[in-house]
Amino acid sequence: MSHENYQSIIETLHECMTTCNHCYDACLKEEHVKMMAQCIRLDRECADICAYLEQALGRGTPFVSELAQVCAEICEACGNECKKHSHDHCQKCAEECKKLVS
């Protein structure tokens, strides 16, 4: 299957990666950064797996199902953690992560 068949999910993965990277950076600037440690950690994990899956889909990986499952699990964990924080960047991140879970 060519990457054109995955264009919509590739775009969603890219948006999630970008949003998680923004959340990661914004969390590092929060006053109580230690309280944000798990959020920061999961932002990085989520951004990394989304970027990897985006690249893998673009090159036609035969491991789509396996990688998508791992990506969904990490996105769900990241979204659940971000939902716990009232910061706008965390809430936006949670929304983007949710798009990849369903």
C-alpha positions in Angstrom: 0.0 0.0 0.0 1.4 3.4 -0.9 1.7 6.3 1.5 -1.1 8.1 -0.4 -3.5 5.6 1.2 -2.4 6.8 4.6 -2.3 10.6 3.9 -5.0 11.5 6.4 -3.4 9.5 9.3 0.0 10.9 8.4 -1.3 14.4 8.7 -3.0 13.5 12.1 0.3 11.9 13.3 2.2 15.0 12.3 -0.2 17.3 14.1 -0.1 15.2 17.3 3.7 15.2 17.2 3.8 19.0 16.8 1.3 19.5 19.6 3.1 17.1 21.9 6.4 18.9 21.2 4.8 22.2 22.0 3.3 20.8 25.2 6.7 19.4 26.2 8.4 22.7 25.7 5.6 24.7 27.5 5.6 22.2 30.5 9.3 22.8 30.9 8.5 26.5 31.4 5.8 26.0 34.0 6.4 27.3 37.5 6.1 23.9 39.1 8.0 21.9 36.5 8.5 18.9 38.8 4.8 18.4 39.0 4.8 18.2 35.2 7.4 15.5 35.0 5.1 12.7 33.9 3.4 14.9 31.4 6.8 16.0 29.9 7.9 12.3 29.7 4.8 11.2 27.9 4.8 14.2 25.6 8.3 13.1 24.4 7.2 9.4 24.1 4.1 10.4 22.1 5.9 12.9 19.8 8.6 10.3 19.1 6.2 7.4 18.3 4.0 9.6 16.2 7.0 10.8 14.2 8.3 7.3 13.8 4.9 6.0 12.6 4.6 8.9 10.2 7.9 8.1 8.6 7.2 4.3 8.6 3.9 4.8 6.8 5.6 7.1 4.3 8.0 4.3 3.4 5.4 1.5 3.4 6.2 -0.4 6.5 4.8 -3.9 6.7 4.3 -3.4 10.5 1.5 -0.9 10.3 -0.8 -2.8 12.7 1.8 -3.4 15.3 3.2 0.2 15.2 -0.3 1.7 15.2 -1.2 -0.3 18.3 1.8 0.9 20.2 1.2 4.5 19.0 -2.4 4.4 20.2 -1.4 3.1 23.6 1.2 5.8 24.1 -1.2 8.5 22.7 -3.9 7.4 25.2 -1.4 7.5 28.1 -0.2 11.0 27.0 -3.8 12.3 26.5 -4.9 11.0 29.9 -2.0 12.6 31.7 -2.4 15.9 29.8 -6.1 16.0 30.8 -5.1 16.1 34.4 -3.5 19.6 33.9 -5.5 22.8 33.4 -2.9 24.4 31.2 -4.2 25.3 27.7 -1.2 23.5 26.1 -2.0 20.3 28.0 -5.7 20.4 27.1 -4.8 20.9 23.4 -2.4 18.0 23.6 -5.0 15.8 25.2 -7.4 16.6 22.3 -4.8 15.8 19.6 -3.8 12.5 21.3 -7.5 11.5 21.5 -7.7 11.7 17.7 -5.2 8.8 17.4 -6.8 6.6 20.0 -10.2 6.0 18.5 
